[in-house]
């Protein structure tokens, strides 16, 4: 029984923990990357949708995320 518990601890330390750390890093980078794109795009002026980055549309002379435009 002690061997089984020791094996489960090793599994948790060397398999599960690195996966959780990796996912945390990836999600953090995605979050900050998305915020950077939103911040940069909010400063962009436009006259038509083609002036905005992918995933953004021109509303009132500013590029906003498509999801926000659908809500408004």
Secondary structure per residue as TSV (DSSP state, phi and psi in degrees):
chain	resnum	aa	ss	phi	psi
A	1	X	-	360.0	-38.5
A	2	X	H	-64.6	-35.3
A	3	X	H	-65.2	-37.9
A	4	X	H	-64.8	-44.1
A	5	X	H	-64.6	-40.5
A	6	X	H	-64.0	-40.5
A	7	X	H	-64.5	-40.5
A	8	X	H	-66.0	-36.9
A	9	X	H	-65.5	-43.2
A	10	X	H	-63.5	-42.4
A	11	X	H	-59.3	-44.4
A	12	X	I	-64.3	-40.8
A	13	X	I	-73.1	-43.0
A	14	X	I	-98.2	-10.3
A	15	X	I	-118.8	-56.7
A	16	X	I	-70.9	-45.6
A	17	X	H	-59.6	-47.9
A	18	X	H	-62.1	-34.3
A	19	X	H	-64.5	-44.9
A	20	X	H	-64.9	-39.9
A	21	X	H	-63.9	-44.3
A	22	X	H	-61.0	-45.0
A	23	X	H	-62.9	-39.3
A	24	X	H	-62.8	-43.5
A	25	X	H	-63.7	-45.5
A	26	X	H	-62.4	-47.1
A	27	X	H	-65.5	-36.2
A	28	X	H	-65.2	-44.1
A	29	X	H	-64.5	-40.1
A	30	X	H	-61.9	-43.8
A	31	X	H	-61.1	-50.0
A	32	X	H	-70.4	-33.1
A	33	X	H	-64.2	-43.0
A	34	X	H	-63.8	-42.4
A	35	X	H	-63.8	-37.7
A	36	X	H	-65.4	-43.5
A	37	X	H	-63.4	-43.5
A	38	X	H	-63.1	-44.4
A	39	X	H	-63.1	-44.7
A	40	X	H	-66.5	-39.7
A	41	X	H	-73.0	-25.1
A	42	X	H	-68.9	-19.4
A	43	X	T	-89.8	-5.8
A	44	X	-	-83.2	132.5
A	45	X	B	-95.4	154.1
A	46	X	-	-152.2	163.2
A	47	X	S	-122.5	-24.5
A	48	X	S	-139.3	163.1
A	49	X	G	-57.2	-31.4
A	50	X	G	-66.0	-17.9
A	51	X	G	-76.5	-13.7
A	52	X	S	-98.2	157.6
A	53	X	-	-65.1	166.3
A	54	X	T	-59.7	135.8
A	55	X	T	89.3	3.4
A	56	X	E	-125.0	155.2
A	57	X	E	-130.4	159.8
A	58	X	E	-90.1	120.0
A	59	X	E	-135.5	119.2
A	60	X	T	61.6	30.0
A	61	X	T	84.4	5.2
A	62	X	E	-127.6	146.8
A	63	X	E	-83.3	125.1
A	64	X	E	-127.3	155.0
A	65	X	E	-59.5	142.6
A	66	X	H	-57.3	-38.9
A	67	X	H	-61.2	-40.8
A	68	X	H	-68.0	-36.2
A	69	X	H	-66.1	-35.4
A	70	X	H	-68.4	-32.7
A	71	X	H	-74.2	-32.0
A	72	X	-	-85.6	360.0
